[in-house]
Amino acid sequence: MVVLVIMSLLVAAVIPMMAPATQTRRLREGARILNTMIGTAQAEAVGTNRLSGIWLEKFSVETGQESDRGAVMNVYYCEEPQPFAGFSDNSAVILRSDVEGGPITRVRFILDYPNPNNPELSYHSDPIPPKMLRPGDRIEVAGALFKLIYDPKWPNLLDNDGFFQATMGSSPAELPCSPDPVQFKIWNFNFVLSSQEEDNYVWTYPRPYVIHRLPVKTSTEPIQLPSGIVIDLEGSGDGSDYYGFFHDPLRPFPLDRDGNPIPNDNNDPVIILFAPDGTLSEIYRNAGLDSISKVYPLPLIYSPQGAIHLLVGRRENVNESRSDQSFTENNKANWVNLESMWVSISPQTGRVVTNENAKVSESNYNPLNYDPPLRPIYAPIVFQRLTARQFAESNLSLGGR
C-alpha cells in the first residue's frame, strides 16, 4: 500500500512537468503535418497540370462560435475543376456594352449560328447545367477574364446552395449596371461579372470561351492537426504589411461609408493554390465582414506578392491579443509564444520552410512607423506579428527548409 502511495505521488509530481514538453511536441508535429500537406498539394498540381492546393477550414464552421473564426484545425486538399468550354463546337458567348466603346455589361451563352444584322435575337441559346456557376467563377474570352460576382441588390439570383439560377441563353432581363471604379461589371441576365477589359461593340460577334471555376475540396479526408493545436489565422497571412492577415477583427481599414472600420471577420475559408510548376498561384479569401453566399463569399482572388506565413499555435491562445497587447509575459498570443511554429511558402519558388517563432521585443517598436497611422490597440499587434516572422523570412531568403 505504501508503495502505491509513493508511486501516485511521483506520478502527480511528474505529469505537470511533462505537459509543456508534450505541448511543444504537438506544435512541432502540427507544423510537420502542415508542411507535408503543402508539399503533397504542390506535387498534385504538377502531376495533374492544373491548380491544386490546401483549403483552410475555419473552426467556427463546426462550432458556430465567432470566437473560433481565427482557428483552423482541419485542412483539406482542394483543386480547380476541369475548365468548361461548352458542350458543342459551336458554344460561344456574345458580350454587350451599354454604349459603343463602353464597359462590358452583359454576356450571353449561345450556339454560334450568326446573323450579324441582328445578333441580339438571332442566336440559339446554349443551356448551362444547373449547379454549374457560382460567384467567383471566371470566364475567359479572347484572353480577357470576367469574374462572376454577386450583387446583394438581387438576392434571388442564387439557389440555396449558392449557385446562379438563371436560364442560360434566354433573353436577358433588362438589369441596370454602373461601372465599378476598379473593375467593370458585366450582367448576364441575372449574372454579374467584372473585368478590367472594354469592348468596342454594343454586341460583339460570337467568341469561344472557357469557364475557370472556383476550387472545390477533393474527396480525400481532411487532415486534422494534433489535439489543441491550430493554425492561427490572426497571425497568418501573406506579404509584410498589415492588410494581409487572414483573420483580423481589429483591423482599422478600410472604412465604410459612415467612417467605421470594416473588420476581416467571417466564416469563409482561406484557399491557397499552386500552379502546375509548383509555385504559388492564387489565394482565395474573404477579407470582409460577412459571407455573401452560403457556398462562397465574394472572394479576393490574387497572386501573392510576398511569402505566405502560417502560424501553428495553441487553440486557447488564438484570441489573446484582444485582451492584452503588451510586450510582457501576460500576453499569451501565439505570435509571442516562443513554442509556436511558422510554416512559410515562397511565392517565387514554392519552397516550404518550417521555423521557430522569433522573440518579440519592445525595443524596436514605434507606433509612428505606420502609414496611415494605426490605433493604439492595433499598432503593437501588427508589430508583434511581423516581428515574430523574422526567422521564417530569413530562412526563405537563404533557401532553407
C-alpha positions in Angstrom: 0.0 0.0 0.0 2.8 2.4 0.9 4.5 1.6 -2.5 1.3 2.6 -4.3 1.0 5.8 -2.4 4.6 6.7 -3.3 4.0 5.9 -6.9 0.9 8.0 -7.0 2.8 11.0 -5.5 5.6 10.6 -8.1 3.2 10.4 -11.0 1.3 13.5 -9.7 4.6 15.4 -9.5 5.9 14.3 -12.9 2.8 14.9 -15.1 2.8 18.7 -14.8 6.4 18.7 -15.7 5.7 16.6 -18.8 2.8 18.7 -20.0 4.8 21.5 -21.6 7.1 19.1 -23.4 4.0 17.3 -24.7 2.5 20.6 -25.9 5.8 21.5 -27.7 5.9 18.1 -29.4 2.3 18.7 -30.6 3.2 22.1 -32.0 6.1 20.7 -33.9 4.1 17.7 -35.1 1.4 20.1 -36.3 3.9 22.1 -38.3 5.4 18.9 -39.8 1.9 17.7 -40.9 1.1 21.1 -42.5 4.5 21.2 -44.3 3.8 17.7 -45.7 0.3 18.6 -46.8 1.6 21.7 -48.7 4.2 19.6 -50.4 1.6 17.0 -51.4 -0.6 19.7 -52.8 2.3 21.1 -54.9 3.0 17.6 -56.3 -0.7 17.2 -57.2 -0.6 20.5 -59.1 2.5 19.3 -61.0 1.0 15.8 -61.7 -2.4 17.0 -62.9 -1.2 20.1 -64.7 -3.9 22.3 -63.0 -4.3 24.3 -59.9 -4.3 22.4 -56.7 -3.8 23.4 -53.1 -5.0 23.4 -49.5 -8.3 24.6 -48.0 -8.1 26.1 -44.5 -11.5 25.5 -42.9 -12.2 27.8 -40.0 -13.2 26.0 -36.8 -16.2 28.3 -36.5 -17.9 26.4 -39.3 -18.0 23.4 -37.0 -18.7 25.1 -33.6 -20.8 28.1 -34.7 -18.8 30.3 -32.4 -17.5 33.6 -33.7 -14.5 33.3 -31.4 -13.3 30.3 -33.4 -13.1 32.2 -36.7 -9.4 32.7 -36.3 -8.6 29.0 -35.7 -8.1 26.1 -38.2 -8.0 22.5 -37.1 -9.0 20.7 -40.3 -7.1 21.2 -43.5 -8.5 19.9 -46.8 -6.9 19.3 -50.2 -8.6 21.2 -53.0 -8.4 21.6 -56.7 -9.7 23.6 -59.6 -12.3 21.6 -61.6 -11.7 20.9 -65.3 -12.2 24.1 -67.4 -15.5 24.1 -69.2 -15.9 25.4 -72.8 -19.5 24.3 -73.6 -20.9 21.1 -74.9 -20.8 22.0 -78.6 -18.1 23.0 -81.0 -20.5 26.0 -81.7 -20.7 27.0 -78.0 -19.8 30.7 -77.7 -20.6 33.9 -75.9 -21.6 37.4 -77.1 -20.7 40.4 -74.9 -22.6 43.6 -74.7 -21.7 47.1 -73.8 -24.4 49.6 -72.9 -22.8 52.1 -75.2 -20.4 51.7 -78.1 -16.9 51.7 -76.7 -18.1 51.5 -73.1 -17.5 48.8 -70.5 -19.0 45.3 -70.8 -22.3 45.0 -69.0 -23.7 41.6 -70.2 -22.7 38.3 -71.5 -24.9 35.7 -73.2 -24.2 32.0 -73.8 -25.2 31.0 -77.3 -24.7 28.5 -80.1 -22.9 30.2 -82.9 -25.4 30.4 -85.8 -24.7 34.0 -86.5 -26.8 36.7 -88.1 -24.6 39.8 -87.9 -27.6 42.1 -88.8 -29.4 41.2 -85.5 -27.1 39.3 -83.2 -29.1 40.1 -80.1 -32.1 37.9 -81.2 -30.7 35.5 -83.8 -28.6 33.1 -81.8 -29.8 29.9 -80.3 -29.4 29.5 -76.6 -26.8 27.2 -75.2 -28.1 25.8 -71.9 -25.6 25.6 -69.0 -26.3 22.8 -66.5 -27.7 23.7 -63.1 -25.3 23.8 -60.1 -22.6 24.9 -62.5 -21.7 28.5 -62.0 -21.1 30.5 -58.8 -19.9 33.9 -57.7 -16.1 34.0 -58.2 -16.1 31.8 -61.3 -14.2 33.4 -64.2 -15.0 33.4 -67.9 -12.0 33.8 -70.3 -12.9 35.4 -73.7 -10.2 36.4 -76.2 -7.6 36.5 -73.4 -9.7 38.7 -71.1 -11.1 37.4 -67.8 -14.5 38.3 -66.5 -15.5 37.3 -62.9 -19.0 36.3 -61.9 -19.9 38.2 -58.8 -23.0 38.5 -56.6 -24.8 41.8 -56.1 -26.8 41.8 -52.8 -29.4 44.0 -54.5 -30.6 40.9 -56.3 -30.9 38.3 -53.5 -32.8 35.8 -55.6 -30.0 35.2 -58.1 -28.6 32.3 -56.1 -30.2 29.0 -55.1 -29.9 27.5 -51.6 -26.5 26.1 -52.4 -25.1 29.4 -53.7 -25.2 28.6 -57.5 -26.7 31.0 -60.0 -30.2 30.0 -61.1 -30.6 31.8 -64.5 -32.0 30.2 -67.6 -28.9 30.3 -69.8 -29.3 31.6 -73.3 -32.8 33.2 -72.9 -33.3 36.9 -73.5 -31.6 38.8 -70.7 -33.5 40.8 -68.2 -33.0 44.5 -68.6 -30.9 45.0 -65.4 -29.2 48.3 -64.7 -25.5 48.3 -64.1 -23.0 51.1 -63.4 -19.2 50.6 -63.8 -17.2 50.0 -60.6 -14.3 52.3 -60.1 -11.9 49.4 -60.0 -13.5 46.7 -62.1 -16.2 46.9 -64.8 -19.3 44.8 -64.1 -21.0 42.5 -66.6 -24.6 41.4 -66.2 -25.5 38.1 -67.7 -29.3 38.3 -67.4 -29.2 37.6 -63.7 -25.4 37.2 -63.6 -23.0 39.9 -62.6 -19.4 39.8 -63.8 -16.4 42.2 -63.6 -13.4 42.8 -65.7 -10.7 45.3 -66.5 -11.3 44.9 -70.2 -13.5 47.0 -72.5 -15.1 46.1 -75.8 -15.6 48.2 -78.9 -19.0 46.9 -79.8 -22.5 47.2 -78.4 -22.9 43.5 -79.1 -19.8 41.5 -80.1 -19.7 38.8 -82.6 -19.6 35.3 -81.0 -16.4 34.2 -79.3 -15.3 30.9 -77.8 -15.0 30.9 -74.1 -13.5 28.9 -71.2 -15.0 28.9 -67.7 -12.5 28.7 -64.9 -14.5 27.5 -61.9 -13.7 28.0 -58.2 -11.7 25.4 -56.5 -13.5 22.6 -54.6 -12.5 20.2 -51.9 -11.3 16.8 -53.1 -12.7 13.5 -51.9 -9.6 13.0 -49.6 -10.4 13.1 -45.9 -9.2 16.3 -44.2 -6.1 16.2 -42.1 -6.6 17.2 -38.5 -3.9 18.9 -36.5 -2.9 17.4 -33.1 -5.3 18.0 -30.2 -5.2 21.6 -29.0 -3.1 22.7 -32.0 -4.4 25.1 -34.7 -3.4 27.3 -37.5 -3.8 30.8 -36.0 -5.2 32.9 -38.8 -4.8 36.2 -36.9 -1.0 35.8 -37.1 -1.0 34.1 -40.5 -1.1 36.0 -43.8 0.8 37.0 -46.9 3.1 39.9 -47.6 4.7 42.0 -45.0 2.1 44.7 -44.3 -1.0 44.8 -42.1 -3.5 44.3 -44.9 -2.5 40.7 -45.5 -3.6 38.9 -42.3 -6.1 36.1 -43.0 -8.3 36.9 -40.0 -8.2 40.4 -38.5 -11.2 41.5 -36.3 -9.3 44.6 -35.0 -8.2 45.9 -38.5 -8.8 49.6 -38.7 -9.1 49.8 -42.5 -10.9 50.0 -44.9 -13.7 52.3 -43.7 -17.4 52.0 -44.5 -19.5 55.0 -45.7 -20.0 56.1 -42.1 -16.3 56.1 -41.4 -16.3 52.9 -39.3 -13.7 50.2 -39.8 -14.6 47.0 -41.7 -13.0 44.1 -39.9 -11.8 41.0 -41.5 -14.1 38.7 -39.6 -16.1 35.9 -41.3 -16.5 32.1 -41.5 -15.2 31.7 -45.0 -12.2 29.5 -45.8 -8.7 30.6 -46.9 -7.7 28.7 -50.0 -4.0 28.6 -51.2 -3.5 27.2 -54.8 -0.3 26.1 -56.5 0.4 26.3 -60.3 1.4 23.3 -62.4 5.0 24.3 -61.9 4.7 24.1 -58.1 4.9 27.8 -57.4 2.2 29.8 -55.6 -0.6 30.7 -58.0 -3.5 32.3 -56.2 -5.1 32.9 -52.8 -8.9 32.9 -52.3 -10.3 34.6 -49.2 -13.0 36.9 -47.9 -11.4 40.0 -46.4 -14.6 41.5 -45.2 -17.2 41.0 -42.5 -19.9 38.7 -43.7 -20.2 35.8 -46.2 -22.2 36.8 -49.3 -23.3 33.3 -50.2 -23.7 30.0 -48.5 -21.0 28.4 -50.6 -18.7 31.2 -51.4 -18.3 34.8 -50.5 -17.3 37.5 -53.0 -13.6 36.4 -52.6 -10.4 38.2 -53.1 -8.6 36.3 -55.8 -5.0 37.4 -56.2 -1.4 36.3 -56.7 0.6 36.8 -53.5 3.4 39.2 -53.9 5.2 38.1 -50.6 5.6 34.9 -48.8 2.7 33.2 -47.1 3.3 32.6 -43.4 1.1 30.1 -41.5 1.3 30.3 -37.7 0.9 27.0 -35.8 0.0 27.6 -32.2 -2.3 26.7 -29.3 -6.1 27.0 -29.8 -6.6 28.7 -26.4 -4.2 31.5 -27.4 -5.9 32.5 -30.6 -7.9 35.4 -29.2 -5.5 36.5 -26.6 -4.4 39.7 -28.4 -7.8 41.2 -27.8 -7.3 41.3 -24.0 -3.6 42.1 -23.9 -1.4 43.8 -26.5 1.6 44.2 -24.1 5.1 43.0 -24.6 5.1 41.2 -21.2 4.6 37.6 -20.3 1.0 38.4 -19.7 0.4 38.4 -23.4 -0.4 34.8 -24.4 -0.8 35.4 -28.1 0.6 32.7 -30.3 3.0 35.1 -32.1 4.5 35.9 -28.7 4.8 32.3 -27.5 8.3 31.1 -28.4 7.0 27.5 -28.7 4.8 28.4 -31.7 6.0 27.4 -35.2 5.8 29.0 -38.7 5.2 27.2 -41.9 6.1 29.5 -44.8 5.9 29.3 -48.6 8.0 31.3 -51.0 5.9 32.9 -53.8 8.6 32.7 -56.4 9.8 29.1 -56.0 7.1 27.5 -53.9 9.7 26.4 -51.3 8.2 25.5 -48.0 10.1 26.1 -44.7 9.3 25.5 -41.1 10.8 27.8 -38.4 10.5 28.6 -34.8 8.9 31.8 -33.6 11.2 34.8 -33.2 11.3 36.6 -29.9 9.2 39.8 -29.9 10.9 42.7 -28.2 9.5 46.2 -27.5 12.9 47.8 -28.1 12.3 48.5 -31.8 8.6 49.2 -31.5 7.4 52.7 -32.7 3.7 53.2 -33.4 4.5 56.2 -35.6 6.2 54.0 -38.2 2.9 53.0 -39.8 1.3 54.9 -42.6 -1.6 55.5 -42.3 -1.4 55.8 -38.5 -2.8 52.8 -36.6 -4.9 52.9 -33.5 -3.1 52.3 -30.2 -4.8 49.0 -29.7 -3.8 47.7 -33.1 -0.2 49.0 -33.8 1.5 46.7 -31.2 -0.3 43.7 -32.6 0.9 44.4 -36.1 4.5 44.9 -34.9 4.4 41.7 -32.9 3.0 39.6 -35.8 5.5 40.8 -38.3 8.5 40.6 -35.9 7.6 37.0 -35.0 8.1 36.0 -38.6 11.7 37.2 -38.9 13.3 33.7 -38.7 10.8 32.5 -41.4 11.6 35.4 -43.7 15.3 35.0 -43.3 15.2 31.2 -43.9 13.2 31.7 -47.1 15.8 34.1 -48.3 18.6 31.7 -47.5 16.8 28.7 -49.1 16.4 26.6 -46.0 13.7 24.0 -45.4 
